[in-house]
Amino acid sequence: MLEGFLVRAQRVYMYASFAAAVDTTDQAAAGMQSQAGSMFGQVASAAAFIRPELLSIGRVQLDEWMKQDSKLAVYAHFFDDLFRKEKHVRSSEVEELLGMLADPFQGPASTSSLIANADFQFAPAVTSKDKKLVVTQSSIHEILNQPDHKARQTAWNNYMDRHVEFKNTLASNLTTSIKANVFYARARNHESSLAASLFEQNIPVEVFHNLINTFKKHLPVWHRYFEIKRKALGQRDIAYYDMWAPLAKKRVKISFEQAVDMICEGLAPMGKDYVAALRKGCLEERWVDWAPNKGKQNGAFSYGAPGTYPFIMMSFTDEYASVSTLAHELGHSMHSYLTWKNQPLVYADYSLFVAEVASNFHQAMVRGYLLDTVKDANFQITLIEEAMSNFFRYFFQMPTLARFELETHQRVENGDALTADSMMDLMADLFTEGFGPKVKVDRPRVGMVWSTFGHLFSDYYVYQYATGISGAYALSGRILRGERGAVDDYLAS
């Protein structure tokens, strides 16, 4: 009964959140999201007693009850995880209070999202032929993928200038979120916010540090790539906004329906049922809100709850990059779809650590299929460019943001001040080190890159993109090589 109550609350919050995300200027939708957030906080608070109560009963008694009633046996893993966390679970009263804080502590993330997606108005980009291009959260990445250097430069500059203008407000929001993370860690008696975040998913902190150290060790590989990209573009220098510049001579235009076909063909090894569910979701059940519109939230995401469809919000722009984004989000959606179909409610959610495996797995499968089957040289270059753009995001940007996240949290934990300027300097320093000597770094604008990633409001999320894509390629490689049992292993995991 309690699980059903929580799921009903999740559904309400999900629908309200989607309504607000697809048009952040819709005041009625914003109001519903706020109401739903408050409601969910009350539900979380009301349900907070369950863990302390179960711990007070004790593992011996719970094990005995599971032996007596086979229906309780399904909770064995839940109990294992609960008692693993025992020393960090507080009393019923404290847990209730922590649950009540969930809603107000979401305030900084909501405020930043509304500022960036609803309030920001960006000056238009200007092409080399003096044509003006509208810059919005839905169009910025499309312009950055254009061959026109002036269009990319002016779009990026105007986009980031607005963020710089509001640097103090944006920095205050993120700082408040970081302080909330530190508060939760201390409230649960963890030694640090990093330890608290990784402990929740049973991940050793060494995994995080190993990722950062591996990234730093291999920075020279990225430096060589940036120099190759500069030469291929025929430019005297290269900047942040050039990282998505195309090399293909002819742009490949792909409709949403064609994209669905490509993705289904790439995922054919997963079986007819898998592909049929995905195709039906895209073309009949309307899982995807794909049309760009003013006010639409930046980025893309998949979100749902047991009993709903695993919906997707994105801005599809007829480019292969959008095909890849759709494949990525459908990876999340199919992960949710199969989880809800096969797991009891207590296990209907999955950790962020595995979430990015499923999404990147889809991208790898589709890309591998298209590289093998489409022989047009221009399209092959487009595929390679998209792959490198993906690797740049997950193996370069995300580890850099993870370094930023760790440093900012440690400063708060040590009682040091965080200001807009100190955060901008830190971000600019990290990107300067990452880019190396051959990439031109515009420090004020690059220093505000952190403000364009809402992921930072989810504690220690960004590093999991790098671990996720690593796992995804290991799994997809087995299937693409035709290894026996690889598909079954993936679906069973």
VOGU-3710 file (C-alpha; in Angstrom, 3 decimals, decimal comma):
1> mlegflvraq> 0,000/0,000/0,000  2,837/2,412/0,891  4,636/1,610/-2,363  1,475/2,300/-4,352  1,042/5,613/-2,547  4,613/6,654/-3,446  4,139/5,657/-7,075  0,941/7,728/-7,327  2,865/10,721/-5,996  5,643/10,102/-8,544
11> rvymyasfaa> 3,124/10,081/-11,395  1,589/13,388/-10,330  5,002/15,023/-10,013  6,152/13,583/-13,346  3,209/14,972/-15,324  3,500/18,378/-13,668  7,250/18,494/-14,300  6,844/17,617/-17,965  4,238/20,317/-18,473  6,670/22,854/-17,036
21> avdttdqaaa> 9,694/21,555/-18,963  8,147/21,688/-22,440  7,208/25,345/-21,907  8,966/27,010/-18,998  7,021/30,229/-19,673  3,686/28,510/-18,905  2,728/29,939/-15,527  -0,052/27,431/-14,925  2,365/24,568/-15,525  4,948/26,179/-13,246
31> gmqsqagsmf> 2,323/26,446/-10,538  1,376/22,781/-10,900  5,020/21,747/-10,685  5,454/23,772/-7,516  2,347/22,225/-5,980  3,455/18,740/-7,012  6,883/19,319/-5,499  5,363/20,333/-2,185  3,052/17,339/-2,281  5,933/14,973/-2,979
41> gqvasaaafi> 7,888/16,417/-0,069  4,925/15,747/2,235  4,654/12,192/0,939  8,375/11,582/1,451  8,100/12,945/4,965  5,081/10,770/5,753  6,892/7,661/4,508  10,157/8,461/6,295  9,298/6,311/9,341  9,574/3,037/7,441
51> rpellsigrv> 13,374/2,636/7,427  13,987/3,431/11,110  11,045/1,171/11,987  12,418/-1,762/9,993  15,864/-1,298/11,482  14,380/-1,323/14,980  12,719/-4,675/14,240  16,131/-6,147/13,476  17,515/-8,364/10,735  16,992/-11,630/12,605
61> qldewmkqds> 13,258/-11,048/12,963  12,887/-9,870/9,356  14,721/-12,951/8,086  12,413/-15,134/10,141  9,330/-13,441/8,713  10,657/-13,933/5,183  11,004/-17,654/5,863  7,439/-17,789/7,135  5,921/-15,796/4,267  7,317/-16,324/0,784
71> klavyahffd> 5,758/-13,043/-0,391  8,171/-11,151/1,841  11,185/-12,849/0,264  11,147/-10,336/-2,566  12,407/-7,732/-0,087  15,615/-9,636/0,712  17,837/-7,353/-1,381  16,053/-4,271/-0,041  16,794/-5,427/3,514  20,424/-6,140/2,613
81> dlfrkekhvr> 20,825/-2,603/1,362  18,915/-1,120/4,287  21,125/-2,747/6,901  24,218/-1,766/4,910  23,111/1,833/5,456  22,063/1,315/9,075  24,574/3,624/10,751  23,538/6,471/8,445  19,781/6,152/8,993  18,520/8,561/11,650
91> sseveellgm> 15,550/8,403/13,978  11,997/8,575/12,661  11,734/12,220/13,700  14,956/13,208/11,941  14,082/11,181/8,850  10,716/12,918/8,718  12,424/16,294/8,882  14,901/15,337/6,150  11,999/14,264/3,984  10,273/17,610/4,513
101> ladpfqgpas> 13,418/19,404/3,335  13,339/17,754/-0,097  10,952/20,307/-1,576  12,566/23,569/-0,364  16,032/22,219/-1,154  14,911/21,874/-4,784  14,416/25,640/-4,904  17,881/26,559/-6,256  17,623/24,079/-9,127  14,137/25,288/-10,028
111> tsslianadf> 15,201/28,922/-9,892  18,228/28,354/-12,118  16,136/26,426/-14,611  13,495/29,148/-14,805  16,091/31,892/-15,217  17,916/30,080/-18,013  14,955/28,560/-19,827  12,105/31,016/-19,270  13,648/34,417/-18,536  16,857/34,553/-20,566
121> qfapavtskd> 16,568/36,288/-23,925  19,675/35,910/-26,090  20,911/38,306/-28,757  20,772/36,679/-32,210  23,759/35,049/-33,835  25,095/36,588/-37,037  26,375/34,558/-39,976  29,278/35,461/-42,257  26,638/36,807/-44,660  25,136/39,009/-41,925
131> kklvvtqssi> 22,044/36,875/-41,574  20,590/36,819/-38,066  19,841/33,496/-36,365  17,569/33,231/-33,344  19,392/31,859/-30,314  17,299/29,887/-27,820  17,905/26,914/-25,568  16,433/24,778/-28,341  18,572/26,223/-31,144  21,991/26,924/-29,615
141> heilnqpdhk> 23,463/23,485/-30,292  22,089/23,430/-33,826  23,948/26,695/-34,549  27,138/25,371/-32,928  26,944/22,489/-35,401  26,980/24,853/-38,379  30,042/25,265/-40,633  29,836/29,071/-40,441  32,525/30,168/-37,974  31,007/33,593/-37,353
151> arqtawnnym> 27,599/32,060/-36,620  29,131/29,682/-34,069  31,195/32,408/-32,447  28,416/34,967/-32,124  25,876/32,367/-30,982  28,237/31,129/-28,268  29,283/34,599/-27,178  25,732/35,893/-26,938  24,543/32,745/-25,197  27,300/32,830/-22,588
161> drhvefkntl> 27,166/36,616/-22,135  23,675/36,290/-20,716  24,941/33,726/-18,220  27,863/35,992/-17,288  25,441/38,874/-16,771  23,592/36,819/-14,155  26,690/35,184/-12,694  25,962/36,166/-9,094  22,425/34,777/-9,058  23,445/31,579/-10,839
171> asnlttsika> 26,422/31,110/-8,517  24,273/31,671/-5,446  21,801/29,014/-6,606  24,484/26,404/-7,187  26,259/27,282/-3,939  23,013/26,825/-2,007  22,534/23,428/-3,652  26,088/22,417/-2,707  25,472/23,518/0,877  22,341/21,358/0,920
181> nvfyararnh> 24,415/18,368/-0,229  26,931/19,018/2,539  24,103/19,367/5,062  22,620/15,994/4,072  26,036/14,322/4,281  26,629/15,665/7,764  23,084/14,907/8,906  23,687/11,270/7,983  27,168/11,159/9,535  29,198/10,782/6,350
191> esslaaslfe> 32,748/12,035/6,201  32,117/14,059/3,033  29,449/14,839/0,456  31,330/12,660/-2,052  31,334/9,717/0,344  27,635/10,251/1,079  26,646/10,348/-2,575  28,626/7,277/-3,603  27,666/5,330/-0,463  23,996/5,638/-1,406
201> qnipvevfhn> 24,710/3,607/-4,552  27,298/1,348/-2,909  30,118/2,753/-5,045  33,608/3,063/-3,493  34,980/6,621/-3,570  38,040/5,165/-5,310  35,918/4,784/-8,447  35,433/8,548/-8,628  39,083/9,361/-7,957  40,302/6,716/-10,402
211> lintfkkhlp> 38,158/8,261/-13,110  39,561/11,738/-12,460  43,149/10,482/-12,332  42,712/8,504/-15,559  41,221/11,553/-17,254  44,108/13,787/-16,202  46,680/11,177/-17,229  45,305/11,019/-20,771  44,809/14,738/-21,378  47,614/14,728/-24,003
221> vwhryfeikr> 45,358/12,541/-26,171  42,734/15,282/-26,116  45,379/17,906/-26,855  46,337/16,026/-30,020  42,683/15,723/-30,999  42,072/19,457/-30,617  45,071/20,219/-32,826  43,858/17,762/-35,481  40,412/19,367/-35,351  41,946/22,837/-35,794
231> kalgqrdiay> 43,918/21,720/-38,855  40,901/19,951/-40,339  38,836/23,120/-39,967  41,617/25,137/-41,603  41,619/27,698/-38,798  44,519/29,604/-37,255  43,171/28,828/-33,804  40,333/26,898/-32,207  37,976/27,805/-29,374  35,282/26,202/-27,221
241> ydmwaplakk> 32,542/26,978/-29,731  34,451/25,139/-32,494  34,243/21,759/-30,796  31,013/20,930/-32,644  32,015/22,433/-36,005  31,269/19,981/-38,825  33,812/18,592/-41,274  31,340/16,832/-43,555  30,817/18,798/-46,772  27,107/18,074/-46,995
251> rvkisfeqav> 24,733/18,077/-44,042  22,600/14,978/-43,658  18,941/15,787/-43,033  16,913/13,159/-41,181  13,243/13,340/-40,214  11,950/12,109/-36,868  10,323/9,103/-38,532  13,550/8,246/-40,365  15,420/8,562/-37,087  13,102/6,036/-35,464
261> dmiceglapm> 13,728/3,645/-38,374  17,512/4,026/-38,030  17,388/3,401/-34,292  15,163/0,349/-34,685  17,468/-1,103/-37,340  20,494/-0,502/-35,141  18,809/-2,218/-32,206  17,507/-5,187/-34,214  19,919/-7,574/-32,424  17,978/-6,872/-29,216
271> gkdyvaalrk> 15,023/-8,841/-30,577  11,637/-8,205/-32,169  9,808/-7,499/-28,914  12,365/-4,874/-27,869  12,225/-3,091/-31,209  8,434/-3,316/-31,457  7,991/-1,694/-28,041  10,380/1,107/-28,949  8,784/1,783/-32,339  5,280/1,764/-30,916
281> gcleerwvdw> 6,349/4,122/-28,156  7,769/6,631/-30,630  5,160/6,507/-33,375  1,912/5,449/-31,693  2,055/6,042/-27,945  3,714/9,473/-28,264  6,513/8,941/-25,786  8,540/11,771/-27,306  7,869/15,513/-27,134  10,384/16,285/-29,869
291> apnkgkqnga> 9,361/19,546/-31,572  11,511/22,584/-30,667  9,643/25,540/-29,217  10,477/28,770/-27,444  10,581/28,297/-23,697  11,404/24,627/-23,914  13,908/23,482/-21,320  17,487/23,047/-22,462  18,753/19,521/-23,099  16,878/16,249/-23,186
301> fsygapgtyp> 15,663/13,723/-20,634  13,558/10,606/-20,156  11,168/10,505/-17,226  8,211/8,469/-16,076  6,897/6,295/-13,271  5,435/2,785/-13,024  2,057/2,903/-14,705  2,985/5,650/-17,191  4,943/5,672/-20,411  8,671/6,449/-20,142
311> fimmsftdey> 8,300/9,876/-21,749  11,074/11,876/-23,419  11,581/15,616/-23,762  14,008/16,847/-26,421  14,321/19,251/-29,356  14,724/17,278/-32,595  16,400/19,318/-35,354  16,720/16,938/-38,364  20,468/16,478/-37,751  22,193/13,203/-36,974
321> asvstlahel> 23,115/14,645/-33,568  19,387/14,631/-32,798  19,131/11,010/-33,951  21,849/10,136/-31,464  20,141/12,129/-28,691  16,875/10,324/-29,413  18,664/6,972/-29,295  20,255/7,974/-25,993  16,980/8,957/-24,337  15,255/5,859/-25,716
331> ghsmhsyltw> 17,944/3,853/-23,937  16,729/5,367/-20,674  13,112/4,827/-21,679  13,572/1,175/-22,600  15,518/0,652/-19,375  12,550/2,050/-17,453  10,002/0,199/-19,605  11,630/-3,187/-18,993  12,294/-2,468/-15,321  8,669/-1,567/-14,657
341> knqplvyady> 7,539/-4,590/-16,641  9,738/-7,139/-14,879  10,577/-5,826/-11,397  8,371/-5,450/-8,321  7,681/-1,885/-7,193  10,376/-1,951/-4,528  12,982/-2,297/-7,304  11,210/-0,181/-9,922  13,843/2,512/-9,689  17,465/2,116/-10,723
351> slfvaevasn> 20,593/4,009/-9,757  22,148/6,775/-11,823  25,331/4,713/-11,943  23,695/2,197/-14,295  21,270/4,616/-15,970  23,874/6,082/-18,320  24,949/2,613/-19,419  21,593/1,924/-21,075  21,459/5,292/-22,845  24,994/5,161/-24,218
361> fhqamvrgyl> 24,496/1,514/-25,151  21,759/2,581/-27,573  23,998/5,206/-29,150  26,839/2,738/-29,565  24,580/0,090/-31,135  23,024/2,504/-33,638  26,337/4,116/-34,516  28,004/0,732/-35,007  25,194/-0,449/-37,285  25,260/2,702/-39,425
371> ldtvkdanfq> 29,056/2,682/-39,761  28,837/-0,866/-41,126  25,870/-0,398/-43,442  25,898/3,171/-44,802  28,869/3,544/-47,138  28,362/7,153/-48,230  31,617/8,915/-47,296  29,874/12,113/-46,236  27,553/10,210/-43,909  30,493/8,234/-42,506
381> itlieeamsn> 32,223/11,515/-41,631  28,995/12,726/-40,001  28,870/9,573/-37,878  32,493/9,939/-36,793  31,919/13,610/-35,965  28,899/12,751/-33,862  30,877/10,048/-32,071  33,668/12,483/-31,261  31,113/15,051/-30,091  29,683/12,401/-27,814
391> ffryffqmpt> 33,120/11,459/-26,502  33,946/15,137/-25,985  30,841/15,515/-23,851  31,236/12,353/-21,770  35,001/11,853/-21,640  36,060/15,520/-21,511  33,320/17,911/-20,385  31,811/15,647/-17,743  35,104/14,703/-16,026  36,047/18,398/-16,067
401> larfelethq> 32,730/19,261/-14,434  33,292/16,435/-11,942  36,599/18,047/-10,927  34,772/21,358/-10,521  32,058/19,672/-8,475  34,549/18,008/-6,131  36,526/21,213/-5,564  33,448/23,365/-4,893  32,050/20,832/-2,434  35,374/20,588/-0,630
411> rvengdalta> 35,577/24,366/-0,329  32,164/24,465/1,322  33,080/21,544/3,582  36,225/23,413/4,635  34,296/26,591/5,393  35,729/28,511/2,434  33,659/31,013/0,489  32,212/30,337/-2,936  31,606/33,379/-5,125  30,725/33,810/-8,756
421> dsmmdlmadl> 34,251/34,963/-9,563  35,963/32,133/-7,681  33,732/29,574/-9,407  34,410/31,144/-12,806  38,149/31,155/-12,174  38,071/27,509/-11,118  36,068/26,468/-14,183  38,306/28,459/-16,533  41,442/26,966/-14,938  40,150/23,421/-15,309
431> ftegfgpkvk> 39,183/23,904/-18,950  42,483/25,658/-19,696  44,357/22,652/-18,315  42,077/20,260/-20,157  42,252/22,015/-23,513  46,003/22,461/-23,432  48,098/25,209/-25,054  46,539/25,122/-28,534  42,914/25,976/-27,645  41,959/29,608/-27,112
441> vdrprvgmvw> 40,093/29,997/-23,804  37,815/32,996/-23,289  38,000/32,906/-19,505  34,807/34,795/-18,507  32,603/32,844/-20,915  34,265/29,443/-20,468  34,317/30,139/-16,750  30,498/30,148/-16,752  30,114/26,784/-18,514  29,083/25,188/-15,215
451> stfghlfsdy> 25,908/27,289/-15,278  24,758/25,578/-18,503  24,705/22,111/-16,914  21,678/21,505/-14,731  23,240/18,110/-13,958  25,286/19,807/-11,225  22,130/20,117/-9,130  22,125/16,302/-8,906  24,897/15,532/-6,463  27,933/13,873/-8,113
461> yvyqyatgis> 26,012/12,882/-11,222  28,321/14,055/-14,001  31,175/11,589/-13,445  28,720/8,758/-14,067  28,454/9,712/-17,728  32,073/8,654/-18,202  31,666/5,393/-16,294  28,337/4,799/-18,052  29,677/5,178/-21,567  32,616/2,923/-20,691
471> gayalsgril> 30,246/0,177/-19,574  28,014/0,767/-22,583  30,815/0,187/-25,065  31,937/-2,965/-23,280  28,396/-4,377/-23,511  27,583/-3,205/-27,047  30,936/-4,480/-28,282  30,017/-8,013/-27,291  26,735/-7,811/-29,199  28,208/-6,130/-32,278
481> rgergavddy> 30,887/-8,846/-32,399  28,137/-11,463/-32,321  29,156/-13,076/-29,032  26,781/-15,832/-27,971  24,544/-14,892/-25,059  25,511/-11,184/-25,124  21,957/-9,942/-25,758  20,489/-12,169/-23,064  23,148/-11,009/-20,617  22,290/-7,373/-21,316
491> las> 18,529/-7,848/-20,988  18,922/-9,866/-17,800  21,178/-7,335/-16,098
//
